């Protein structure tokens, strides 16, 4: 590894001035000898990193883009839909967030998105198949094209976001294609960092918001599948740390929360928070799965797919050989501490500004009501 003075002499004058002010812990040298400056405050015009984030318009995308752009990185965002990327324009200073239209089946557009980058994140994923893309198209073939582009331009880092329970032999098509994608990525680019997040909760999640919706009516397993829900913000922080730490290359990380829940237990937390009782009707798998598969083919908007029904029967399994949040110095958040934050909008106006009452507050309220009755 090159010494700090040598690395400083090889950088532009503007970056050298930042080096003089940064602590040693804020400076990293990549495997190709490029210095990366981690800027903690102020405007982000002196960041030394260029990152491409595929799938940035999804749930996890905004958290990692925001963290990278705020730290001074130039972030390249490949996109398919013009309207889906609008919220990402303000995540960084002018010129720090660069948009490039691409197609997952167009190799040239993928290569154009990564050729100038030091790190590439692959967040592309689908919960259900569509008429244009199967899960195989998105997870396996899409990952293969991105990994080949990364290898072609010798990008320093490739961070591939997979899924919990990713396993090529899984009965679930989602889990099996995610598992095969991991093997494809590693076979093309051996230094790939694989990240397997548990079901995530946050502002755009498919967990808390789904359970709070009146449309989430049917289940096939009485919502008994178990997992460790993880905060999307914690996953975004972990992805940022991986950028600056080259020791995370070629490693596999399982990112999950501190407590194990069933979906039914989380639904109870949701009902308590929104002051409503959402009904969930259990339908046998043999009936609900084919119906969901038919609805997924007929309707253009996401309702429920056959594979989502299948996944209800798969508990989260932790790979004991994988690294975790602890190896990154992160303490994951507990979902029960954030239900009010994310579900407040589902309350009626009568309860909108009221946080859940504590046991002490409930006792005081009963005393007050008792006094009024006596009067």
C-alpha positions as CSV (number, residue, x, y, z in Angstrom):
1,X,0.0,0.0,0.0
2,X,1.3,3.4,-0.9
3,X,2.2,5.7,1.9
4,X,0.0,8.8,2.6
5,X,2.5,11.4,1.3
6,X,3.0,9.5,-2.0
7,X,-0.8,9.2,-2.4
8,X,-1.2,12.9,-1.7
9,X,1.4,13.9,-4.3
10,X,-0.6,11.9,-6.9
11,X,-3.8,13.8,-6.3
12,X,-5.0,17.2,-7.5
13,X,-4.3,20.2,-5.4
14,X,-7.9,20.5,-4.2
15,X,-7.8,16.9,-2.9
16,X,-4.4,17.5,-1.2
17,X,-5.9,20.4,0.8
18,X,-8.6,18.1,2.0
19,X,-6.0,15.5,3.0
20,X,-4.3,18.0,5.2
21,X,-7.5,18.5,7.2
22,X,-8.7,14.9,7.3
23,X,-7.8,12.4,10.0
24,X,-6.0,9.3,8.8
25,X,-9.1,7.2,9.5
26,X,-11.0,9.2,6.8
27,X,-8.5,8.3,4.1
28,X,-8.6,5.0,2.2
29,X,-6.5,3.6,-0.6
30,X,-8.3,1.2,-3.0
31,X,-6.7,-1.9,-4.4
32,X,-5.7,0.0,-7.5
33,X,-3.9,2.7,-5.5
34,X,-6.6,5.4,-5.8
35,X,-7.1,7.5,-2.7
36,X,-10.6,8.0,-1.4
37,X,-11.4,11.0,0.8
38,X,-14.4,10.7,3.1
39,X,-15.8,14.2,3.7
40,X,-17.9,14.5,6.8
41,X,-19.3,18.0,6.6
42,X,-19.9,21.1,4.4
43,X,-20.5,21.0,0.7
44,X,-19.6,17.9,-1.1
45,X,-17.5,19.3,-4.0
46,X,-14.3,17.6,-2.9
47,X,-15.4,14.0,-2.6
48,X,-13.0,11.6,-4.4
49,X,-15.3,8.6,-5.3
50,X,-17.6,7.8,-8.2
51,X,-20.3,5.2,-7.5
52,X,-22.9,3.6,-9.8
53,X,-26.1,2.5,-8.0
54,X,-28.3,0.1,-10.1
55,X,-31.8,-0.1,-8.6
56,X,-31.5,3.2,-6.9
57,X,-35.1,4.1,-7.4
58,X,-36.2,1.2,-5.1
59,X,-36.8,1.1,-1.4
60,X,-33.1,0.8,-0.4
61,X,-31.8,3.0,-3.1
62,X,-32.6,6.4,-1.7
63,X,-30.8,5.6,1.6
64,X,-27.4,4.6,0.0
65,X,-27.6,7.4,-2.6
66,X,-28.3,10.0,0.1
67,X,-25.4,8.8,2.2
68,X,-22.9,8.7,-0.7
69,X,-23.9,12.0,-2.2
70,X,-23.8,13.7,1.2
71,X,-20.3,12.4,1.7
72,X,-19.1,14.0,-1.5
73,X,-19.2,11.1,-3.9
74,X,-20.3,11.5,-7.5
75,X,-23.3,9.1,-7.8
76,X,-24.3,7.7,-11.2
77,X,-27.9,6.5,-11.2
78,X,-29.0,4.3,-14.1
79,X,-32.8,4.5,-14.5
80,X,-35.6,3.2,-16.6
81,X,-38.5,5.6,-15.8
82,X,-38.2,9.3,-15.8
83,X,-40.7,9.9,-13.0
84,X,-39.3,7.3,-10.7
85,X,-36.0,9.1,-10.2
86,X,-37.2,12.6,-9.3
87,X,-36.8,12.3,-5.5
88,X,-33.1,11.5,-6.0
89,X,-32.2,14.7,-7.7
90,X,-31.8,16.6,-4.4
91,X,-29.8,14.1,-2.5
92,X,-26.5,15.7,-3.5
93,X,-24.9,19.0,-4.7
94,X,-25.4,20.1,-8.3
95,X,-23.5,17.8,-10.6
96,X,-23.0,15.1,-7.9
97,X,-26.0,13.0,-8.9
98,X,-25.8,11.9,-12.5
99,X,-28.7,10.2,-14.3
100,X,-28.2,7.8,-17.2
101,X,-31.0,6.0,-18.9
102,X,-30.4,2.3,-19.3
103,X,-32.0,-1.1,-20.1
104,X,-31.2,-4.2,-18.2
105,X,-31.0,-6.1,-21.4
106,X,-28.8,-3.5,-23.2
107,X,-25.1,-4.3,-22.4
108,X,-23.9,-1.0,-23.9
109,X,-26.1,1.1,-21.6
110,X,-24.9,-0.9,-18.6
111,X,-21.2,-0.5,-19.6
112,X,-21.7,3.3,-20.1
113,X,-23.0,3.5,-16.5
114,X,-20.0,1.8,-14.9
115,X,-17.0,2.7,-17.0
116,X,-16.0,5.7,-14.9
117,X,-16.9,4.4,-11.5
118,X,-14.8,3.1,-8.6
119,X,-17.6,1.1,-7.0
120,X,-20.8,-0.4,-8.4
121,X,-23.8,-1.3,-6.3
122,X,-26.4,-3.7,-7.6
123,X,-29.7,-3.2,-5.9
124,X,-31.8,-4.5,-8.8
125,X,-34.5,-6.9,-7.7
126,X,-38.1,-7.9,-8.2
127,X,-40.6,-9.3,-5.8
128,X,-42.9,-10.6,-8.5
129,X,-42.5,-11.4,-12.3
130,X,-44.0,-9.1,-14.9
131,X,-45.0,-9.6,-18.6
132,X,-41.6,-8.1,-19.6
133,X,-39.3,-9.5,-17.0
134,X,-39.2,-12.8,-15.2
135,X,-37.3,-13.2,-11.9
136,X,-34.6,-15.1,-13.9
137,X,-34.3,-12.1,-16.2
138,X,-33.9,-9.6,-13.4
139,X,-31.9,-11.5,-10.8
140,X,-29.7,-13.8,-12.8
141,X,-29.2,-12.4,-16.3
142,X,-29.3,-8.8,-15.1
143,X,-26.6,-9.5,-12.5
144,X,-24.5,-11.3,-15.1
145,X,-24.5,-8.3,-17.4
146,X,-23.7,-5.9,-14.6
147,X,-20.9,-8.1,-13.3
148,X,-19.4,-8.5,-16.7
149,X,-19.3,-4.7,-17.2
150,X,-17.7,-4.4,-13.8
151,X,-15.0,-6.9,-14.7
152,X,-14.5,-5.4,-18.1
153,X,-13.6,-2.0,-16.7
154,X,-11.8,-3.3,-13.7
155,X,-14.0,-1.5,-11.2
156,X,-12.4,-1.4,-7.7
157,X,-15.5,-2.7,-5.8
158,X,-18.7,-4.5,-6.7
159,X,-21.3,-4.8,-4.0
160,X,-24.2,-7.1,-4.8
161,X,-27.4,-6.9,-2.7
162,X,-29.0,-10.3,-2.6
163,X,-31.7,-11.5,-0.1
164,X,-32.1,-13.5,3.0
165,X,-32.6,-17.2,2.3
166,X,-30.9,-16.9,-1.1
167,X,-30.4,-20.5,-2.1
168,X,-30.2,-22.0,-5.7
169,X,-32.0,-25.1,-4.5
170,X,-34.9,-23.2,-2.9
171,X,-38.5,-24.1,-3.8
172,X,-39.2,-20.3,-4.0
173,X,-38.3,-18.9,-7.4
174,X,-37.3,-15.6,-5.8
175,X,-34.9,-17.2,-3.3
176,X,-33.5,-19.6,-5.9
177,X,-32.8,-16.9,-8.5
178,X,-31.2,-14.7,-5.8
179,X,-29.0,-17.6,-4.9
180,X,-27.9,-18.3,-8.5
181,X,-27.2,-14.6,-9.0
182,X,-24.7,-14.7,-6.1
183,X,-22.8,-17.5,-7.8
184,X,-22.9,-15.7,-11.1
185,X,-21.5,-12.5,-9.6
186,X,-18.7,-14.3,-7.8
187,X,-17.8,-16.4,-10.8
188,X,-17.3,-13.3,-13.0
189,X,-15.9,-11.0,-10.3
190,X,-14.5,-13.0,-7.4
191,X,-14.1,-9.9,-5.2
192,X,-17.8,-9.3,-5.1
193,X,-19.2,-8.3,-1.7
194,X,-22.6,-10.1,-1.2
195,X,-25.2,-8.5,1.1
196,X,-28.3,-10.4,2.3
197,X,-30.7,-8.1,4.1
198,X,-33.6,-9.5,6.1
199,X,-37.1,-8.1,5.3
200,X,-36.7,-4.3,5.6
201,X,-38.9,-1.7,7.2
202,X,-38.9,2.0,6.4
203,X,-40.9,4.7,4.6
204,X,-41.4,2.7,1.4
205,X,-41.3,-0.8,2.8
206,X,-43.2,-3.9,1.9
207,X,-43.7,-4.8,5.6
208,X,-45.2,-2.2,7.9
209,X,-47.0,-0.3,5.2
210,X,-48.4,-3.5,3.7
211,X,-49.7,-4.8,7.0
212,X,-51.3,-1.4,7.7
213,X,-53.2,-1.4,4.4
214,X,-56.7,-2.6,4.0
215,X,-55.7,-4.3,0.8
216,X,-53.5,-6.9,2.6
217,X,-56.4,-9.2,3.3
218,X,-55.3,-12.8,2.4
219,X,-52.6,-15.0,3.8
220,X,-51.8,-18.7,3.4
221,X,-49.8,-19.5,6.5
222,X,-51.6,-17.6,9.2
223,X,-48.7,-15.1,8.9
224,X,-46.5,-17.5,10.9
225,X,-43.3,-17.2,8.9
226,X,-40.5,-15.8,11.1
227,X,-37.6,-13.5,10.4
228,X,-35.4,-10.7,11.9
229,X,-36.8,-7.4,10.3
230,X,-34.1,-4.8,9.7
231,X,-34.1,-1.0,9.3
232,X,-33.5,0.1,5.8
233,X,-31.4,3.0,7.1
234,X,-29.1,0.5,8.9
235,X,-28.6,-1.4,5.6
236,X,-27.8,1.8,3.8
237,X,-25.2,2.7,6.5
238,X,-23.7,-0.8,6.1
239,X,-23.4,-0.4,2.3
240,X,-21.7,3.0,2.7
241,X,-19.1,1.5,5.2
242,X,-18.4,-1.3,2.7
243,X,-17.3,1.3,0.1
244,X,-14.5,2.7,2.3
245,X,-13.4,-0.7,3.8
246,X,-11.6,-2.9,1.3
247,X,-11.5,-5.7,3.8
248,X,-15.2,-6.3,3.0
249,X,-14.3,-7.4,-0.5
250,X,-15.2,-11.0,-1.4
251,X,-17.1,-11.3,1.9
252,X,-20.7,-12.3,2.5
253,X,-22.9,-10.3,5.0
254,X,-26.2,-11.3,6.6
255,X,-27.8,-8.1,7.8
256,X,-30.8,-8.6,10.1
257,X,-32.4,-7.0,13.1
258,X,-31.9,-7.8,16.8
259,X,-35.2,-9.6,17.4
260,X,-37.1,-12.4,15.7
261,X,-40.7,-11.9,14.8
262,X,-43.5,-13.7,13.0
263,X,-45.6,-11.6,10.5
264,X,-48.6,-12.1,12.9
265,X,-46.6,-10.5,15.8
266,X,-45.6,-7.5,13.6
267,X,-49.3,-7.2,12.5
268,X,-50.2,-6.9,16.2
269,X,-47.7,-4.1,16.6
270,X,-49.2,-2.4,13.5
271,X,-52.8,-2.7,14.8
272,X,-51.8,-1.2,18.2
273,X,-50.1,1.7,16.5
274,X,-52.8,2.7,14.0
275,X,-55.7,2.1,16.5
276,X,-57.4,-0.2,13.9
277,X,-57.8,-3.9,13.6
278,X,-56.8,-5.1,10.1
279,X,-58.5,-8.4,9.1
280,X,-56.3,-11.1,7.6
281,X,-58.1,-14.1,6.1
282,X,-56.2,-17.4,5.9
283,X,-56.7,-19.3,2.6
284,X,-55.2,-22.7,2.0
285,X,-52.0,-22.6,0.0
286,X,-53.4,-25.0,-2.7
287,X,-56.1,-22.4,-3.4
288,X,-54.4,-19.1,-2.9
289,X,-51.2,-19.8,-4.8
290,X,-52.8,-20.5,-8.2
291,X,-55.2,-17.6,-7.8
292,X,-52.3,-15.3,-6.9
293,X,-50.4,-16.5,-10.0
294,X,-53.3,-15.8,-12.2
295,X,-53.8,-12.3,-10.8
296,X,-50.1,-11.6,-11.2
297,X,-50.5,-12.4,-15.0
298,X,-53.7,-10.6,-15.6
299,X,-53.3,-7.4,-13.6
300,X,-50.5,-4.9,-14.5
301,X,-50.2,-3.5,-10.9
302,X,-48.8,-5.7,-8.0
303,X,-51.4,-7.5,-6.0
304,X,-49.9,-10.8,-5.0
305,X,-47.8,-13.4,-6.9
306,X,-47.7,-17.2,-6.5
307,X,-44.1,-17.0,-5.3
308,X,-45.0,-14.5,-2.6
309,X,-47.5,-17.0,-1.3
310,X,-44.7,-19.7,-1.4
311,X,-42.4,-17.5,0.6
312,X,-44.9,-17.3,3.5
313,X,-43.8,-20.9,4.3
314,X,-40.1,-20.1,4.5
315,X,-38.6,-18.9,7.8
316,X,-35.4,-16.9,7.7
317,X,-32.3,-19.0,8.0
318,X,-29.1,-17.3,9.0
319,X,-25.8,-18.4,7.4
320,X,-23.4,-18.9,10.4
321,X,-20.4,-18.4,8.2
322,X,-21.5,-14.9,7.0
323,X,-20.5,-11.7,8.7
324,X,-23.1,-9.4,10.3
325,X,-23.7,-5.8,11.4
326,X,-21.3,-6.5,14.3
327,X,-18.4,-6.8,11.9
328,X,-19.2,-3.4,10.6
329,X,-19.5,-1.7,14.0
330,X,-23.3,-1.1,13.6
331,X,-26.0,-1.8,16.2
332,X,-29.2,-2.5,14.3
333,X,-32.5,-0.8,15.3
334,X,-35.5,-2.6,16.7
335,X,-38.7,-2.4,14.6
336,X,-40.9,-1.8,17.7
337,X,-39.1,1.6,18.2
338,X,-40.2,2.9,14.8
339,X,-43.8,1.8,14.3
340,X,-45.1,5.2,15.4
341,X,-42.7,7.0,13.1
342,X,-43.7,5.0,10.0
343,X,-47.4,4.3,10.7
344,X,-48.6,7.7,12.0
345,X,-50.3,8.5,8.7
346,X,-52.6,5.4,9.0
347,X,-54.3,6.8,12.1
348,X,-57.5,8.6,12.1
349,X,-57.4,12.3,12.9
350,X,-58.6,11.6,16.4
351,X,-55.3,9.8,17.2
352,X,-52.9,11.3,14.7
353,X,-50.8,13.4,17.1
354,X,-51.0,11.0,20.0
355,X,-48.1,8.6,20.7
356,X,-49.0,5.2,22.3
357,X,-49.9,5.7,25.9
358,X,-47.6,4.2,28.5
359,X,-48.9,2.0,31.3
360,X,-48.4,4.9,33.7
361,X,-50.4,7.3,31.5
362,X,-53.2,4.7,31.2
363,X,-53.4,4.4,35.1
364,X,-53.5,8.2,35.4
365,X,-56.2,8.4,32.8
366,X,-58.3,5.8,34.6
367,X,-57.9,7.8,37.9
368,X,-59.0,11.0,36.2
369,X,-62.0,9.3,34.6
370,X,-62.9,7.8,38.0
371,X,-62.9,11.3,39.6
372,X,-65.2,12.7,36.9
373,X,-67.6,9.8,37.5
374,X,-67.8,10.5,41.2
375,X,-68.6,14.2,40.5
